[in-house]
Amino acid sequence: MVEPDPRRWQALAVVCVAFFMTVLDVSIVNVALPSIARSLHFSATGLQWVITAYAITFGGFLLLGGRTADILGRKRMFLVGVVVFSAASLVCGLATSTTMLVTARAVQGLGAAIVSPSTLSIITTAFEEGAERNKALGIWGAMGGSGAAAGVLFGGLLTKYAGWEWIFFVNVPVGALVLVVAPRVVRESRAPGERHGFDVVGAGSVTAGLALLVYAISKAPVDGWGDGLTIGLLIASAVLVAFFLVWESRVDGPLMPLSIFRIRTLAAANAVGVLLGASVFANFFLLTLYVQNVLHYSALKTGITFLATAGTTVVVAGLAQWLTTKVGPRIVMALGLALSTAGLVWYAQIRVHGTYVHDLLPGYLLVGFGLALSFIPVSVAALAGVGPRDAGLASGLLNTSQQVGGAIGVAVATSVAVSHATHLLRGGSSPAAALTSGYALAFWVVAGISAAAVVVALGFVRDAEVVGEEEPVEAFG
């Protein structure tokens, strides 16, 4: 038996800091967009690329990043990802043109796609499956669950007091610290066994397919779901992903051995991951718009409101980890998703002249509990029964599921909110009333997505595979 890594807790702290940094950058930009637009003279349609460029490369390269870590070394790829992410962050802050910022954001997303699955696979290989790994994943899950909310808070603070550039500059010293400490505490690991070369065709097809998918659904709210370009991109994405699956079933040494989906709970956890990502990303997106566009909160005040969710998620993470170890992920996951659904239903009651205490705080607290009680068991379930060879693959799959789900959720929520608000405006409603009604309807749709995740969790997640009643499945057996 391999001896436990004596520095595994220090390694956990380091990789969690890096992971938190990548999650933060998904939402930290949102409240700074008006300032960025004024400073760099973005057009109304071009501004979305500050978000979309990051999302495309982050979502598109996650699977490749996870498998590359398995093959070339998880510690090595983690450090490469931190270097790429930090350097791109510096360029983002120094950007003097729209092209410079958007390009740097795309490179930043590539770095995040290498870092995120590497962090999870390092944890998986450093901690034995069971209570100790669940505790580690609980801490990791708290970072992910609170990162989106904390991003809005930090974005507001930095934009208000330091300028929008500092939402990017702040990553540089953090990344430098990680690069100094990580080589001393993170142990190198890679997939055992012989390799038959790198699956270039599989890597190219799935990366292109996922990138096109994220691009298409990010553009759909602007161009329309029935637009010829949108439909063409979605078809091209489907063809590439289908080709990838066929190729993986036939090639020696595949990038993603399809046998990993024999672990039913892993497959179910990734399905939940798609729905969870869709509801969480859309939730924070809609809330930010409502608070700023209807309640007219400043960037700083908007960020502070999200402290209730971020703080609750961190506090409840310990309970979520304990419950997951005691009763298994299935019930805990379903409970967390149900609480998040309740929070979304609460948000669907928003008013034009809403108040923080009545219209927002109960939802913030419900979602805070829900995030901790869902992210952590989903992470545990997605890695249950996975052998050492496929830790990076499983990590990349979960991150991909959540990122692609997030892109879909934001696109669907935006389409619903904008189309409904536009219809009401044409009927004579005031802008505030139309926007509020549009956001409320979108919250109902997102609540439906979250409720579907509850059904999937209860119906398909199997606790037996998590507590070790079945042998780990090695994809390269």
Residue, then its C-alpha position, 0 to 999 in steps of 0.5 A: m500500500v502506498e504511504p499517505d502523503p505526509r504533506r497532503w494537508q499543506a498541499l490541499a491548502v495550496v491547490c485550494v487557493a489556486f482553485f479559488m482564484t480560477v473560480l473567482d475569475v468567472s464572476i469577479v468581472n461582472v460588476a466591473l464590466p461598466s468600468i471596463a467598458r468606459s475605460l477601453h471603449f467597448s461596444a455594447t455587443g463587444l463587452q460580452w467577450v470579456i466573459t465569453a472569451y474566458a468561458i470558451t477556453f475554460g470550458g473547452f480545454l478542461l477535459l484535455g487539461g485533466r487527462t494531460a495532468d494524468i499523463l505528464g504529471r499532476k504537479r507539473m501541469f498544475l504549476v504550468g497552469v498557474v504560470v499561464f493563469s497568472a501571466a494572463s491576469l497581468v496582461c489583462g490588468l495592463a490591457t490598453s485595448t479591447t483586443m488585448l483584454v479579450t485575448a488575455r482573457a482567453v489565455q487566462g481561461l486556458g490556464a484555469a482549464i489546466v489548474s482546475p482539474s489538476t487541483l482535484s486530481i492532486i487531492t484525489t491521489a493525495f488522500e485515500e478514499g473515505a472520510e479523510r478524502n471527503k474532508a479534503l473535498g469538503i474544503w475544496g467544495a467550499m472554495g468552489g461553492s463560495g468562489a462565485a459569490a465571493g467574486v462578486l464581493f471582491g469585484g465590487l471592492l476592488t472596482k470601487y477602491a482600486g480600479w477594475e485593473w486590480i480584479f486581474f492584478v490581484n491574481v499575480p501575487v497569489g499565483a507567485l505565492v502558489l508557485v513558491v510553495a507548491p513545489r515544496v508540498v505537492r507530491e508529483s503523481r501521474a497515471p501508472g502503466e504504459r502509455h500508447g502515445f497521446d490521443v491527438v485526434g481525440a484531444g482536438s475533436v473534443t476541445a473544438g467541440l466543447a469550445l464551439l458549444v460554449y461559444a454558440i450558447s454564449k452568443a445565442p441570447v444576442d443572435g437568437w437561438g434560431d439564428g443560422l450561425t447559432i444553429g450551425l455552430l451547435i450542429a458542428s459542435a454535436v458532430l465533433v463530440a459525436f466523432f470524439l465518442v466514436w473515436e474513443s471507442r476504437v482507438d488505443g490509448p484514448l483521451m477519455p476511455l468510455s469504460i469510466f462511465r461504467i461507474r454509474t454514480l460518476a455518470a450521475a454526478n456529472a449529470v447533476g454537475v451540468l444542472l448544478g452549474a446551470s442553476v448556480f451560474a444563472n442564479f448569480f448572473l440574474l441576481t447581479l443584474y437585478v440588484q444593479n439594474v433595478l435596485h440601482y446598487s453600486a458595484l461595492k454594495t452589490g458585492i457586499t450583498f453576496l457576502a451572506t451566500a459566500g459566508t454561509t457556504v464556507v460555514v456549512a461546508g464542514l457539516a456537508q462533509w460530515l453528513t456526506t461521510k455519515v449517510g452518503p452523498r445521495i441524500v445530502m446532494a438532494l437536500g442541498l439541491a432542494l434548498s437551492t431550488a427553494g432559494l430560486v423560488w424565493y428570488a422569483q418573487i422579486r419586486v420593483h421596489g425590493t429590499y435586501v432583507h425581504d427580497l434577497l437575504p432569505g434566498y442568499l441564505l438558502v442558496g448558501f446552505g444549498l451550495a455547500l450541501s450540493f457541491i461537496p457530495v457531487s465532488v465526492a460522487a464524481l470521484a468515487g470508485v475512480g482508480p489512480r490512473d483516471a483521477g485527472l480524467a474524472s476531475g476534468l469531466l466534473n469541471t467540464s460538466q459544471q462549466v458547460g452547464g453554467a454556460i447553458g444556464v446563463a444563456v437560457a436565463t438571459s434569453v428568457a429574461v430579455s425576451h420577456a422584458t422586451h415583450l412587456l416594454r412593447g406593451g407599455s410597461s416601465p423599464a423597471a417593471a419589465l426587467t423585474s418581471g423578466y428576471a423573475l420568469a428566468f428565476w422560475v426557469v432556473a428553479g426548474i433546472s435545479a429541481a431536475a437536479v434533485v430528481v437525478a440525484l435521488g434517482f441515479v446516484r448510488d451510495a454503495e459505489v461511494v462507500g467502497e462496496e465496489e472495486p475501483v474501475e480502471a479505464f485502462g484495465 
